[in-house]
Amino acid sequence: MIMGNQRWTLGGDLTINRVGYGTMKLTGWPRGDRPDRDTALAILRRAVELGVNHLDTSNYYARDGVAANELIRSALYPYPADLVIVTKVGALVEGDDITRSAAEQRGVTPDGLRRGVEANLRSLGVDRLDVVNLRMGDRGHVEPPFEAALESLASLRDEGLVRHLGVSNVSPDQVARARAVTDIVCVQNLYNIAARDDDPLVDTCAEAGIAYVPFFPVGGFQPLTAEHLSAVAGRLGATVPQLALAWLLARSPNLVLIPGTGSLAHLEQNIAAGGLRLTGDDAALLGLPQARDRR
């Protein structure tokens, strides 16, 4: 069901379909509803059946005994050969360790980062993690030593515990600093059709061959609402969230999507968005640069 010409290669060796799946909503972490266990397992299996081979997760996506990594392992282990699982480490060390003031420094020390990596290895049941993102704090806040944390993760990569590294929730300056320390294969930040502060960073990453992975691709806790979005979606026979995903895919070839959902129906709709075709008029109306017929 994944459309052709919708693939990206991370780090030169991990080829993924550009429509992936984010697992956070399976746990309701840090707040919100979640599906029952059977539905969660069915969603993960159905995603893979439909061609998804890129999952976004973390060991600290866990609440009230429900953990994303455990669900992934229960649903999909032994994993398909082409499945790429991307996880993250940072200020939080364990799934229910959400008091940031207490966890901030501990999570990004060499010991804290090792604990985070090893926790993901154990819970996923693998010997090496495909990609680990260093998750930083909210922009504008005082942050722990950034380069030192990346160097710690690079040493874990050198040990063979991690294949590739990325960064998450970072500024353009931090991306440049990260690239000065080590090779980065992806950047995961807030970005969608209505939140476009990172437009220049998307293009910088594309030029460097770095994947840009937007979180909240359809608005997150603030769903997208605009008359022109509804009009284009209606003409295409699609929903506004589907249009938002199609816009991201058309925006730049390095955009890799990880929409999350606790609904099988919404999962199928998200994946089907990869087949939507935007005309030049659609692209111009939606603010895509260099509007032209595109897929």
Secondary structure, DSSP 8 states (H G I E B T S, - for coil): ---TT-EEEETTTEEEESB-EE-GGGTT-SSS----HHHHHHHHHHHHHTT--EEE--TT-EETTEEHHHHHHHHH-S--TT-EEEEEEES--STT---HHHHHHHHHSHHHHHHHHHHHHHHHT-SSEEEEEEE---TTS----HHHHHHHHHHHHHTTSEEEEEEES--HHHHHHHHHHS---EEEEE-BTTB-TTHHHHHHHHHHT-EEEEESTT-TTS----HHHHHHHHHHT--HHHHHHHHHHHH-TTB-B----S-HHHHHHHHHGGG--B-HHHHHHTT-TT--SB-
